[in-house]
Each structure stands twice: as structure tokens, then as C-alpha cells.
Amino acid sequence: MHLLCFRLAAVFRLLSCLKLPHRKRYYLSCIFGLSALFCLLLTGLVSANDTNTTPTYFIRLNAPGNTFFVDQAIHAEIFFPGSHLGRQQIVSILKDAHNRALRYKTLLPEPAHSRYIVDEIGCLPPGYYTYIVKQEETGKPGQPAFTKIAVIRRAPELPPDNNPYGIDAFLSWRLKHSEDVQLAASLIRKAGVGWVRDRMSWAQMQAAPDTLDVRHYRAFDALQHNAGLRILQVFHDCAIWASSAVTGNEESRMHSAPANTMHAYNFFKRVAREFAEVCDYWEVWNEMDVPVFFLGTADEYAAI
């Protein structure tokens, strides 16, 4: 995550040096800025699986996704599922985004046979933190466990129609499990964002002209809608059977324009009806000016 932050900073520096029109540079900066925010808000999804370097103990915090408000006290529980610690000491370290140690605390299990320790961290100012726990053994320190913490200010409650903040989250494309979508959507709302840009695959939903499987995308969009988010839905490919490319691999055929625009019309009409209750707006093709998504011509895109 630290490497990602440095790379994003480098991208912002590069954008400031490029000789691009002001509007294009502004839009690019917005895209990278929102992506950075989304990475911050998804610390819980990462930490849920990758926070611990040792199987002997793990850390649990008292907020979904380890994302807290500035006035919310942070409460850490350190578990030892294998065996109790006896009288061995545990050290907890809190570091900021610059890897500076802000807090160093020695913890002792009470009673001695306990299999977990409680560490009251308290409230923190806005920022991105690393919470480290290591077991101090005689002559040889144990492997540390760590997790990430995000602390944000409370955003004003804005009605959906008046919320100007959106993020290109593409949760239906990025994530595979409903619980992860639900967590991510709740974190986005917690940050005060009201709109999300999602993504769907025509090729995946309609493998043949007489079929339409919307279960995955409708379920994930419903989770985002129920979290209080408004959705701009986007598709980014063509059903292979409808593609104007009759040769080549599946990927190139999916990224080509449809041979008959009526195929696209019929698909849009059906999915608009299926998603009427959860999707507010639709966008025709994702980044059609980038070959990785669209191999057709400007005229073919205009026809769609």
C-alpha cells in the first residue's frame, strides 16, 4: 500500500508536467485522486485477508473495514487461538503514513491464561495508520502481525440528488463476493460519496441471442443501491455472437463493435428494464477511445 501511494504521487507529479489541455489534465487528476481514495477506503478488504504474517495470533478492530471517524474510539483485540501466552509480553506499535512511530505500548494478558488482549487505542486524527503487534520472547522476538487503519472526518449528510461526489468503483467487476461488495459500498457511503460508476459485461450476460443472465450484476447493484448509493452503470464489451469481428481471439472480438446495432439496442432495452429499480443512469461503453476496451472506429461507436 505504501508503494501504491508513492506511485500515485509520481503519477500526479507526471500529470503536472505533461503539456495537456487544462481540462484533460483536470479530469485525469480527478480519476487518479478518486482511485487513491478508493484504495484507502478498501483497507479493510485487504486487511481482512493479508494483515497477519504469523498463524499464532491475529488482530480484530471494532469498525468494518478498519475505517473510523475522528470521534470514534479504536478498540483492538489481539487473539491467540492456538495457546495462551502465560506471562509473555506483547508490544503494540502505531505508525503513521510516513512510517513514524506514534505510540509504543507494552501489553500483558490478564489473567495469565487468557487467549486475547484488549488494547484501547482511542481516537485518532484523520490519516492512514499501521497497527503492529509483536510477541516479545526471551532472546528472540516473535513475528509481528499488523493491520491498517483509516481515520476520516464525518461527511455532511447530503440527499442523493444533491450529492456531487462520485467514484469509479466498478465493484461488480472488481469484486467476486457479495460480502465484499456490501463492505465496500458501506465504506464509500461512510466517506460521504453518493454516486458510484459500476461496470458490466455484455459478453458475460448474454452468451447467446436468446439468453440473458443478470443475476450477478443485479445482485451486486442491489447491494450498492441498498447502501444508499446511486449508480451509473457502464458496459465495456460486445457479446461474441454479436461482434463484427468474425475472426481473432475472444478478447478482440469482445472489444469490437457489434455487427448490427439492433443487437445492442435489444440488449440495452432488456437490461434497462431489468435494472430499472437500482440503476439511475447508463453510459455507452467504457473508455471507447482506448484500444484495450474498444477496437472499433468513431463511426461505429456513434452508430451504437
TORKOL-4160 file (C-alpha; in steps of 0.2 Angstrom, whole numbers, padded with zeros to 4 digits, m for minus):
304
<pt num="1" X="0000" Y="0000" Z="0000"/>
<pt num="2" X="0014" Y="0012" Z="0004"/>
<pt num="3" X="0022" Y="0008" Z="m0013"/>
<pt num="4" X="0005" Y="0012" Z="m0021"/>
<pt num="5" X="0004" Y="0029" Z="m0013"/>
<pt num="6" X="0022" Y="0033" Z="m0019"/>
<pt num="7" X="0016" Y="0028" Z="m0037"/>
<pt num="8" X="0001" Y="0038" Z="m0036"/>
<pt num="9" X="0011" Y="0053" Z="m0030"/>
<pt num="10" X="0023" Y="0050" Z="m0045"/>
<pt num="11" X="0008" Y="0050" Z="m0057"/>
<pt num="12" X="0001" Y="0067" Z="m0050"/>
<pt num="13" X="0019" Y="0074" Z="m0052"/>
<pt num="14" X="0019" Y="0067" Z="m0070"/>
<pt num="15" X="0002" Y="0075" Z="m0074"/>
<pt num="16" X="0008" Y="0092" Z="m0068"/>
<pt num="17" X="0022" Y="0091" Z="m0080"/>
<pt num="18" X="0013" Y="0085" Z="m0096"/>
<pt num="19" X="0008" Y="0098" Z="m0109"/>
<pt num="20" X="m0010" Y="0093" Z="m0109"/>
<pt num="21" X="m0025" Y="0104" Z="m0111"/>
<pt num="22" X="m0031" Y="0111" Z="m0094"/>
<pt num="23" X="m0047" Y="0101" Z="m0094"/>
<pt num="24" X="m0040" Y="0085" Z="m0099"/>
<pt num="25" X="m0026" Y="0086" Z="m0085"/>
<pt num="26" X="m0040" Y="0091" Z="m0073"/>
<pt num="27" X="m0050" Y="0075" Z="m0077"/>
<pt num="28" X="m0035" Y="0064" Z="m0076"/>
<pt num="29" X="m0031" Y="0071" Z="m0059"/>
<pt num="30" X="m0049" Y="0068" Z="m0053"/>
<pt num="31" X="m0048" Y="0050" Z="m0059"/>
<pt num="32" X="m0032" Y="0046" Z="m0050"/>
<pt num="33" X="m0037" Y="0056" Z="m0035"/>
<pt num="34" X="m0053" Y="0046" Z="m0033"/>
<pt num="35" X="m0044" Y="0030" Z="m0036"/>
<pt num="36" X="m0032" Y="0034" Z="m0022"/>
<pt num="37" X="m0047" Y="0037" Z="m0011"/>
<pt num="38" X="m0055" Y="0021" Z="m0015"/>
<pt num="39" X="m0039" Y="0012" Z="m0011"/>
<pt num="40" X="m0039" Y="0020" Z="0006"/>
<pt num="41" X="m0057" Y="0015" Z="0009"/>
<pt num="42" X="m0054" Y="m0003" Z="0004"/>
<pt num="43" X="m0040" Y="m0006" Z="0018"/>
<pt num="44" X="m0052" Y="m0017" Z="0027"/>
<pt num="45" X="m0054" Y="m0028" Z="0011"/>
<pt num="46" X="m0035" Y="m0030" Z="0011"/>
<pt num="47" X="m0033" Y="m0031" Z="0029"/>
<pt num="48" X="m0046" Y="m0045" Z="0031"/>
<pt num="49" X="m0035" Y="m0057" Z="0022"/>
<pt num="50" X="m0017" Y="m0051" Z="0022"/>
<pt num="51" X="m0014" Y="m0042" Z="0039"/>
<pt num="52" X="m0006" Y="m0056" Z="0048"/>
<pt num="53" X="0011" Y="m0063" Z="0045"/>
<pt num="54" X="0010" Y="m0077" Z="0058"/>
<pt num="55" X="m0003" Y="m0090" Z="0061"/>
<pt num="56" X="m0001" Y="m0089" Z="0080"/>
<pt num="57" X="m0012" Y="m0073" Z="0083"/>
<pt num="58" X="m0022" Y="m0060" Z="0074"/>
<pt num="59" X="m0029" Y="m0043" Z="0076"/>
<pt num="60" X="m0048" Y="m0038" Z="0076"/>
<pt num="61" X="m0053" Y="m0019" Z="0077"/>
<pt num="62" X="m0071" Y="m0013" Z="0081"/>
<pt num="63" X="m0076" Y="m0005" Z="0064"/>
<pt num="64" X="m0080" Y="m0013" Z="0047"/>
<pt num="65" X="m0065" Y="m0011" Z="0035"/>
<pt num="66" X="m0055" Y="m0004" Z="0049"/>
<pt num="67" X="m0061" Y="0013" Z="0044"/>
<pt num="68" X="m0065" Y="0025" Z="0059"/>
<pt num="69" X="m0072" Y="0043" Z="0061"/>
<pt num="70" X="m0061" Y="0055" Z="0071"/>
<pt num="71" X="m0073" Y="0054" Z="0086"/>
<pt num="72" X="m0074" Y="0035" Z="0086"/>
<pt num="73" X="m0063" Y="0027" Z="0099"/>
<pt num="74" X="m0052" Y="0012" Z="0091"/>
<pt num="75" X="m0053" Y="m0004" Z="0101"/>
<pt num="76" X="m0041" Y="m0018" Z="0096"/>
<pt num="77" X="m0042" Y="m0036" Z="0101"/>
<pt num="78" X="m0027" Y="m0047" Z="0099"/>
<pt num="79" X="m0031" Y="m0066" Z="0099"/>
<pt num="80" X="m0021" Y="m0081" Z="0102"/>
<pt num="81" X="m0031" Y="m0096" Z="0096"/>
<pt num="82" X="m0018" Y="m0109" Z="0097"/>
<pt num="83" X="m0012" Y="m0107" Z="0115"/>
<pt num="84" X="m0012" Y="m0095" Z="0129"/>
<pt num="85" X="0003" Y="m0083" Z="0132"/>
<pt num="86" X="0007" Y="m0086" Z="0150"/>
<pt num="87" X="0016" Y="m0070" Z="0156"/>
<pt num="88" X="0024" Y="m0066" Z="0140"/>
<pt num="89" X="0023" Y="m0048" Z="0135"/>
<pt num="90" X="0015" Y="m0041" Z="0119"/>
<pt num="91" X="0021" Y="m0025" Z="0111"/>
<pt num="92" X="0009" Y="m0014" Z="0101"/>
<pt num="93" X="0016" Y="0000" Z="0089"/>
<pt num="94" X="0006" Y="0013" Z="0080"/>
<pt num="95" X="0014" Y="0021" Z="0064"/>
<pt num="96" X="0008" Y="0035" Z="0053"/>
<pt num="97" X="0008" Y="0035" Z="0034"/>
<pt num="98" X="0026" Y="0041" Z="0034"/>
<pt num="99" X="0031" Y="0025" Z="0045"/>
<pt num="100" X="0034" Y="0036" Z="0060"/>
<pt num="101" X="0030" Y="0028" Z="0077"/>
<pt num="102" X="0017" Y="0037" Z="0086"/>
<pt num="103" X="0013" Y="0025" Z="0100"/>
<pt num="104" X="0023" Y="0011" Z="0109"/>
<pt num="105" X="0014" Y="0001" Z="0122"/>
<pt num="106" X="0018" Y="m0015" Z="0131"/>
<pt num="107" X="0003" Y="m0026" Z="0135"/>
<pt num="108" X="0001" Y="m0041" Z="0147"/>
<pt num="109" X="m0013" Y="m0054" Z="0147"/>
<pt num="110" X="m0024" Y="m0053" Z="0161"/>
<pt num="111" X="m0027" Y="m0066" Z="0168"/>
<pt num="112" X="m0012" Y="m0075" Z="0163"/>
<pt num="113" X="m0021" Y="m0089" Z="0155"/>
<pt num="114" X="m0031" Y="m0078" Z="0143"/>
<pt num="115" X="m0030" Y="m0081" Z="0125"/>
<pt num="116" X="m0033" Y="m0062" Z="0120"/>
<pt num="117" X="m0028" Y="m0045" Z="0125"/>
<pt num="118" X="m0038" Y="m0029" Z="0123"/>
<pt num="119" X="m0029" Y="m0013" Z="0118"/>
<pt num="120" X="m0038" Y="0003" Z="0119"/>
<pt num="121" X="m0031" Y="0015" Z="0106"/>
<pt num="122" X="m0043" Y="0029" Z="0107"/>
<pt num="123" X="m0047" Y="0042" Z="0095"/>
<pt num="124" X="m0035" Y="0047" Z="0081"/>
<pt num="125" X="m0034" Y="0062" Z="0069"/>
<pt num="126" X="m0038" Y="0059" Z="0051"/>
<pt num="127" X="m0025" Y="0049" Z="0042"/>
<pt num="128" X="m0019" Y="0032" Z="0037"/>
<pt num="129" X="m0010" Y="0021" Z="0050"/>
<pt num="130" X="m0002" Y="0004" Z="0053"/>
<pt num="131" X="m0005" Y="m0005" Z="0069"/>
<pt num="132" X="0008" Y="m0018" Z="0073"/>
<pt num="133" X="0008" Y="m0031" Z="0087"/>
<pt num="134" X="0023" Y="m0042" Z="0091"/>
<pt num="135" X="0026" Y="m0055" Z="0104"/>
<pt num="136" X="0042" Y="m0052" Z="0114"/>
<pt num="137" X="0050" Y="m0069" Z="0118"/>
<pt num="138" X="0066" Y="m0072" Z="0128"/>
<pt num="139" X="0081" Y="m0069" Z="0116"/>
<pt num="140" X="0070" Y="m0070" Z="0100"/>
<pt num="141" X="0056" Y="m0058" Z="0096"/>
<pt num="142" X="0041" Y="m0066" Z="0088"/>
<pt num="143" X="0035" Y="m0062" Z="0070"/>
<pt num="144" X="0024" Y="m0046" Z="0070"/>
<pt num="145" X="0006" Y="m0046" Z="0065"/>
<pt num="146" X="m0001" Y="m0030" Z="0058"/>
<pt num="147" X="m0017" Y="m0022" Z="0051"/>
<pt num="148" X="m0021" Y="m0005" Z="0043"/>
<pt num="149" X="m0032" Y="0009" Z="0050"/>
<pt num="150" X="m0041" Y="0023" Z="0041"/>
<pt num="151" X="m0047" Y="0038" Z="0050"/>
<pt num="152" X="m0059" Y="0050" Z="0041"/>
<pt num="153" X="m0069" Y="0065" Z="0046"/>
<pt num="154" X="m0088" Y="0064" Z="0046"/>
<pt num="155" X="m0095" Y="0069" Z="0030"/>
<pt num="156" X="m0111" Y="0080" Z="0029"/>
<pt num="157" X="m0127" Y="0071" Z="0026"/>
<pt num="158" X="m0132" Y="0075" Z="0008"/>
<pt num="159" X="m0148" Y="0069" Z="m0001"/>
<pt num="160" X="m0143" Y="0059" Z="m0016"/>
<pt num="161" X="m0150" Y="0071" Z="m0028"/>
<pt num="162" X="m0138" Y="0085" Z="m0021"/>
<pt num="163" X="m0123" Y="0074" Z="m0018"/>
<pt num="164" X="m0109" Y="0080" Z="m0030"/>
<pt num="165" X="m0097" Y="0066" Z="m0025"/>
<pt num="166" X="m0094" Y="0051" Z="m0036"/>
<pt num="167" X="m0081" Y="0037" Z="m0038"/>
<pt num="168" X="m0077" Y="0025" Z="m0051"/>
<pt num="169" X="m0078" Y="0010" Z="m0040"/>
<pt num="170" X="m0083" Y="m0004" Z="m0053"/>
<pt num="171" X="m0087" Y="m0015" Z="m0038"/>
<pt num="172" X="m0097" Y="m0028" Z="m0049"/>
<pt num="173" X="m0081" Y="m0030" Z="m0060"/>
<pt num="174" X="m0068" Y="m0029" Z="m0046"/>
<pt num="175" X="m0076" Y="m0040" Z="m0033"/>
<pt num="176" X="m0082" Y="m0058" Z="m0033"/>
<pt num="177" X="m0091" Y="m0060" Z="m0016"/>
<pt num="178" X="m0107" Y="m0051" Z="m0010"/>
<pt num="179" X="m0100" Y="m0048" Z="0007"/>
<pt num="180" X="m0085" Y="m0038" Z="0000"/>
<pt num="181" X="m0097" Y="m0028" Z="m0011"/>
<pt num="182" X="m0108" Y="m0024" Z="0004"/>
<pt num="183" X="m0092" Y="m0019" Z="0014"/>
<pt num="184" X="m0085" Y="m0008" Z="0000"/>
<pt num="185" X="m0102" Y="0001" Z="m0003"/>
<pt num="186" X="m0104" Y="0005" Z="0016"/>
<pt num="187" X="m0086" Y="0012" Z="0016"/>
<pt num="188" X="m0089" Y="0023" Z="0001"/>
<pt num="189" X="m0105" Y="0030" Z="0009"/>
<pt num="190" X="m0096" Y="0032" Z="0025"/>
<pt num="191" X="m0084" Y="0044" Z="0016"/>
<pt num="192" X="m0099" Y="0054" Z="0010"/>
<pt num="193" X="m0098" Y="0048" Z="m0008"/>
<pt num="194" X="m0116" Y="0047" Z="m0016"/>
<pt num="195" X="m0113" Y="0040" Z="m0033"/>
<pt num="196" X="m0103" Y="0025" Z="m0040"/>
<pt num="197" X="m0098" Y="0021" Z="m0058"/>
<pt num="198" X="m0100" Y="0002" Z="m0060"/>
<pt num="199" X="m0096" Y="m0010" Z="m0074"/>
<pt num="200" X="m0105" Y="m0024" Z="m0083"/>
<pt num="201" X="m0100" Y="m0036" Z="m0097"/>
<pt num="202" X="m0112" Y="m0039" Z="m0111"/>
<pt num="203" X="m0102" Y="m0054" Z="m0117"/>
<pt num="204" X="m0104" Y="m0062" Z="m0099"/>
<pt num="205" X="m0123" Y="m0058" Z="m0098"/>
<pt num="206" X="m0128" Y="m0064" Z="m0115"/>
<pt num="207" X="m0119" Y="m0079" Z="m0121"/>
<pt num="208" X="m0132" Y="m0082" Z="m0135"/>
<pt num="209" X="m0146" Y="m0071" Z="m0143"/>
<pt num="210" X="m0160" Y="m0080" Z="m0133"/>
<pt num="211" X="m0152" Y="m0079" Z="m0116"/>
<pt num="212" X="m0149" Y="m0066" Z="m0103"/>
<pt num="213" X="m0141" Y="m0069" Z="m0086"/>
<pt num="214" X="m0142" Y="m0054" Z="m0075"/>
<pt num="215" X="m0140" Y="m0062" Z="m0058"/>
<pt num="216" X="m0123" Y="m0057" Z="m0054"/>
<pt num="217" X="m0124" Y="m0039" Z="m0059"/>
<pt num="218" X="m0142" Y="m0036" Z="m0052"/>
<pt num="219" X="m0137" Y="m0044" Z="m0035"/>
<pt num="220" X="m0121" Y="m0033" Z="m0034"/>
<pt num="221" X="m0130" Y="m0017" Z="m0040"/>
<pt num="222" X="m0144" Y="m0020" Z="m0027"/>
<pt num="223" X="m0131" Y="m0021" Z="m0013"/>
<pt num="224" X="m0124" Y="m0004" Z="m0018"/>
<pt num="225" X="m0142" Y="0003" Z="m0021"/>
<pt num="226" X="m0147" Y="m0003" Z="m0003"/>
<pt num="227" X="m0132" Y="0005" Z="0004"/>
<pt num="228" X="m0138" Y="0022" Z="m0001"/>
<pt num="229" X="m0128" Y="0024" Z="m0017"/>
<pt num="230" X="m0134" Y="0030" Z="m0034"/>
<pt num="231" X="m0127" Y="0020" Z="m0049"/>
<pt num="232" X="m0120" Y="0025" Z="m0066"/>
<pt num="233" X="m0119" Y="0008" Z="m0075"/>
<pt num="234" X="m0107" Y="0006" Z="m0089"/>
<pt num="235" X="m0104" Y="m0009" Z="m0101"/>
<pt num="236" X="m0087" Y="m0012" Z="m0109"/>
<pt num="237" X="m0088" Y="m0026" Z="m0122"/>
<pt num="238" X="m0098" Y="m0034" Z="m0135"/>
<pt num="239" X="m0107" Y="m0051" Z="m0135"/>
<pt num="240" X="m0096" Y="m0063" Z="m0145"/>
<pt num="241" X="m0110" Y="m0069" Z="m0156"/>
<pt num="242" X="m0115" Y="m0051" Z="m0160"/>
<pt num="243" X="m0097" Y="m0045" Z="m0164"/>
<pt num="244" X="m0092" Y="m0038" Z="m0181"/>
<pt num="245" X="m0076" Y="m0047" Z="m0179"/>
<pt num="246" X="m0078" Y="m0064" Z="m0186"/>
<pt num="247" X="m0060" Y="m0069" Z="m0183"/>
<pt num="248" X="m0047" Y="m0067" Z="m0170"/>
<pt num="249" X="m0047" Y="m0072" Z="m0151"/>
<pt num="250" X="m0062" Y="m0070" Z="m0140"/>
<pt num="251" X="m0055" Y="m0054" Z="m0132"/>
<pt num="252" X="m0053" Y="m0045" Z="m0148"/>
<pt num="253" X="m0070" Y="m0050" Z="m0154"/>
<pt num="254" X="m0077" Y="m0044" Z="m0137"/>
<pt num="255" X="m0069" Y="m0027" Z="m0140"/>
<pt num="256" X="m0076" Y="m0024" Z="m0157"/>
<pt num="257" X="m0092" Y="m0015" Z="m0162"/>
<pt num="258" X="m0107" Y="m0026" Z="m0164"/>
<pt num="259" X="m0111" Y="m0031" Z="m0182"/>
<pt num="260" X="m0129" Y="m0025" Z="m0181"/>
<pt num="261" X="m0133" Y="m0010" Z="m0169"/>
<pt num="262" X="m0151" Y="m0018" Z="m0167"/>
<pt num="263" X="m0142" Y="m0032" Z="m0156"/>
<pt num="264" X="m0135" Y="m0018" Z="m0145"/>
<pt num="265" X="m0152" Y="m0009" Z="m0144"/>
<pt num="266" X="m0161" Y="m0025" Z="m0139"/>
<pt num="267" X="m0148" Y="m0029" Z="m0126"/>
<pt num="268" X="m0149" Y="m0011" Z="m0119"/>
<pt num="269" X="m0168" Y="m0012" Z="m0119"/>
<pt num="270" X="m0168" Y="m0028" Z="m0109"/>
<pt num="271" X="m0155" Y="m0023" Z="m0096"/>
<pt num="272" X="m0163" Y="m0006" Z="m0093"/>
<pt num="273" X="m0179" Y="m0015" Z="m0089"/>
<pt num="274" X="m0171" Y="m0027" Z="m0078"/>
<pt num="275" X="m0161" Y="m0014" Z="m0068"/>
<pt num="276" X="m0174" Y="0000" Z="m0068"/>
<pt num="277" X="m0175" Y="m0001" Z="m0049"/>
<pt num="278" X="m0157" Y="0000" Z="m0045"/>
<pt num="279" X="m0148" Y="0009" Z="m0059"/>
<pt num="280" X="m0151" Y="0028" Z="m0062"/>
<pt num="281" X="m0140" Y="0031" Z="m0077"/>
<pt num="282" X="m0131" Y="0022" Z="m0091"/>
<pt num="283" X="m0115" Y="0025" Z="m0101"/>
<pt num="284" X="m0112" Y="0018" Z="m0118"/>
<pt num="285" X="m0095" Y="0008" Z="m0117"/>
<pt num="286" X="m0081" Y="0011" Z="m0105"/>
<pt num="287" X="m0067" Y="0022" Z="m0112"/>
<pt num="288" X="m0071" Y="0019" Z="m0131"/>
<pt num="289" X="m0056" Y="0029" Z="m0136"/>
<pt num="290" X="m0044" Y="0016" Z="m0128"/>
<pt num="291" X="m0040" Y="0001" Z="m0138"/>
<pt num="292" X="m0039" Y="m0010" Z="m0123"/>
<pt num="293" X="m0058" Y="m0008" Z="m0122"/>
<pt num="294" X="m0064" Y="m0003" Z="m0140"/>
<pt num="295" X="m0056" Y="m0008" Z="m0156"/>
<pt num="296" X="m0070" Y="0000" Z="m0167"/>
<pt num="297" X="m0070" Y="0016" Z="m0176"/>
<pt num="298" X="m0078" Y="0033" Z="m0171"/>
<pt num="299" X="m0092" Y="0030" Z="m0184"/>
<pt num="300" X="m0095" Y="0013" Z="m0176"/>
<pt num="301" X="m0096" Y="0020" Z="m0159"/>
<pt num="302" X="m0108" Y="0034" Z="m0165"/>
<pt num="303" X="m0119" Y="0021" Z="m0173"/>
<pt num="304" X="m0120" Y="0012" Z="m0156"/>
